[in-house]
Amino acid sequence: MSPPLNIALDAMGGDHGPEVVIAGAAKALLNHPGLHYRLYGDEKLITRQLNRFEDLARSSTIIHTSVSISMDAKPSQALRSGRRDSSMWRAIEAVKLGESDAVVSAGNTGALMAMSKICLKMLPNIERPAIAGIWPTIKRPCIVLDLGGNIGASGTKLVDFALMGAAMSRAIFHIEKPSVGLLNIGVEEVKGVEDVKDAHAVLQASDLPVDYKGFIEGNSIGKGDVDVVVTEGFSGNIALKTAEGTAQQMGVYLREAMNSSLLSKLGAMMARGGFAALKERMDTRQYNGGSFLGLKGIVIKSHGGTDEVGFASAIDYACEFAHAGLVERIAIDVEHFHATMNGHSD
């Protein structure tokens, strides 16, 4: 049996602050008996919400902080003097000090990225964290990275992303040798920018713990053609937002069609069970939580506008990664790759 985990929560992060964070923590506790939380933020506001959940109160420690990072603060502003007493910094620091196994925050993404990098430091050979997310597909969920942590990436960085995404896939999906695809504008080898072509050549030639499938196009993500989709953060973030917008668009179209006539309304009523199953399958809250891979610690970024169901999912991921030793897995794979590359260059 795995030892009980301790998760640090930035209770002041997100659009709703302690109200959603505490409710989400209570929901996640049902899935992880023995879990303990360190809650960082305004003690009065946290206590007010914590009083609603007797079991959670017994499983939590409140650490009062006098500062919270606003959702629109620039990373440089968030790092100024006094911000190290913020709920976000103190929660991250708990991981650095070994007081917590992971940190979850729904706060400002840029500030969380900057603070995590400064406080926790990067693993050897990794310059900047990559944001990895879980993506629902026709077959089974896959991992996509980078979703916005890096604008542009060299071929070597893209290979690092592939290794980190594969380690994450093994940790949560238990796939021994995950299939990996490089997102490109076509599957032909002559297509794409030079950095993508460079990564393609290395992934083809190197003995890495991945099943490399070559280039894939954007429509392959939703089809579930690979377990890990690798791209740089600019195109990755656009792909994510486009997919979210398309899902919302299709939902509106479906509702309009089902209410367009008396006959369609009757059909919708008869198909309620099927629509309920579809809604559950497309519920993005169960995939909420972007992982900052490449750090010397586990940091999960929850969507700022999520509810308690989504925040609980982010905590679930934090627990899975901690139990699986995700950071250690990434460190070993990336170190082996760079040692091999350095050996070839000598």
NORWOCOR-V130695 format. One record per pair of residues at least 4 apart in sequence whose ideal C-beta (glycine too) atoms are under 7 Angstrom apart, sorted by the first residue. I is the first residue (numbers start at 1). J is the second residue. Records with the same first field share a line. If there is no record, write none. Layout:
I->J, J
//
This chain:
2->323
4->34, 35, 36
5->35, 101, 319, 322
6->36, 38, 99, 100, 101
7->35, 37, 100, 101, 102, 104, 315, 318, 319
8->38, 40, 91, 94, 95, 100, 103
9->21, 25, 37, 39, 40, 91, 104
10->40, 87, 88, 91, 105, 107
11->17, 18, 21, 22, 39, 40, 41, 46, 87
12->17, 18, 41, 42, 68, 87
13->88, 105, 106, 107
14->20, 21, 106, 107, 302, 304
15->71, 304, 305
16->20
17->21, 45
18->22, 41, 45, 46, 49
19->23, 49
20->24, 306, 307, 308, 311
21->25, 106, 311
22->26, 46, 49, 50, 53, 56
23->27, 308
24->28, 308, 311, 312, 315
25->29, 37, 56, 315
26->53, 56
27->308, 309, 312
28->32, 312, 315, 316
29->35, 55, 56, 59
31->316
32->319
35->59, 319
36->59
37->59, 60
38->61, 63, 94, 99, 100
39->46, 60, 61, 62, 63
40->63, 65, 87, 90, 91
41->45, 46, 65, 68, 87
42->46
43->47, 62, 64
44->48
45->49
46->50, 62
47->51, 62
50->56, 57, 60
53->57
54->58
55->59
56->60
63->90
65->85, 86, 87, 90
66->85
67->82, 83, 85, 86
68->86, 87
69->73, 78, 83, 86, 88, 107, 108, 111
70->108
71->107, 108, 304
73->77, 78, 108, 111
74->78, 110
75->79, 110, 111, 114
78->83, 108, 111, 114, 115
79->83, 114, 115
83->89
84->89
85->90
86->90
87->91
88->92, 105, 107, 111, 112, 115
89->93, 115, 119
90->94
91->103, 105
92->96, 103, 115, 116, 119, 120, 299
93->97, 119
94->99, 100, 103
95->100, 102, 103, 120, 297, 298
96->119, 120, 297
101->298, 322
102->298, 300, 318, 321, 322
103->299
104->300, 302, 314, 315, 318
105->112, 301, 302
106->302, 303, 304, 306, 311
107->111, 112
108->112
109->113, 301
110->114
111->115
112->116, 299, 301
113->117, 129, 149, 292
114->118
115->119
116->120, 129, 292, 295, 299
117->122, 128, 129
120->295, 296, 297
121->296
122->126, 127, 294, 295, 296
123->294, 295, 296, 330, 331, 334
124->335
125->334, 335, 338
126->160, 294, 334
128->149, 150
129->149, 292, 293, 294, 295
130->145, 146, 149, 150, 161, 164, 293, 294
131->145, 146, 147, 148, 149, 290, 292
132->143, 145, 164, 165, 168, 290, 291, 293
133->144, 147, 240, 290
134->141, 143, 287
135->141, 142, 144, 221
136->141, 287
137->141, 142, 221, 222, 223, 224
138->222, 223, 224
139->224
140->224
141->287
142->224, 226, 227, 228, 229
143->165, 168, 169, 227, 228
144->221, 229, 236
145->161, 164, 165, 230, 236, 293
146->150, 153, 161, 231, 232, 233, 236
147->233, 236, 237, 240, 290
148->233, 236, 237
149->233
150->157, 232, 233
151->233, 234
152->232, 234
153->157, 158, 195, 232
154->195
155->159, 195, 198, 199, 202
156->160
157->161
158->162, 182, 195, 196, 199, 230
159->163, 199, 202, 203, 337
160->164, 334
161->165, 230
162->166, 180, 203, 210, 228, 230
163->167, 208, 333, 334, 337
164->168, 293, 294, 330
165->169, 180, 228, 230
166->170, 178, 180, 209, 210, 228
167->171, 326, 329, 330, 333
168->172, 291, 293, 326
169->173, 175, 178, 227, 228
170->174, 175, 176, 178, 329
171->320, 321, 324, 326, 329
172->320
173->227
175->227
177->209, 210, 211
178->210, 211, 227, 228
179->211, 213, 226, 227
180->203, 210, 211, 212, 213, 226, 228, 230
181->213, 214, 215, 216, 220, 225, 226, 229
182->196, 199, 200, 215, 216, 230
183->216, 218, 229, 230, 231, 235
184->191, 192, 196, 215, 216, 217
185->191, 192
186->191, 215, 217
187->214, 215, 216, 217
192->196, 197, 215
194->198
195->199
196->200
197->201
198->202
199->203
200->204, 214, 215
201->205
202->206
203->208, 212
204->212
206->340
208->337
209->333
213->226
216->220, 225, 226, 229
218->239
219->223
220->225
221->229, 239
231->235, 236
232->236
233->237
234->238
235->239
236->240
237->241
238->242
239->243
240->244
241->245
242->246
243->247
244->248
245->249
246->250
247->251, 282
248->252
249->253
250->254
251->255
252->256
253->257
254->258
255->259
256->260
257->264
258->264, 265, 268
259->264, 265
260->264
261->265
262->266
263->267
264->268
265->269
266->270
267->271
268->275
271->275
272->276
273->277
274->278
275->279
276->280
277->281
278->282
279->283
284->288
285->306, 307, 309, 310, 313
286->313
287->313
288->302, 303, 306, 310, 313, 314
289->300, 302, 313, 314, 317
290->301
291->300, 317, 321
292->299, 301
293->330
294->330
295->299
296->327
297->327
298->318, 321, 322, 326, 327
300->314, 317, 318
302->306, 310, 311, 314
303->310
306->310, 311
308->312
309->313
310->314
311->315
312->316
313->317
314->318
315->319
316->320
317->321
318->322
319->323
320->324
321->326
325->329
326->330
327->331
328->332
329->333
330->334
331->335
332->336
333->337
334->338
335->339
336->340
337->341
338->342
339->343
340->344
341->345
342->346
//
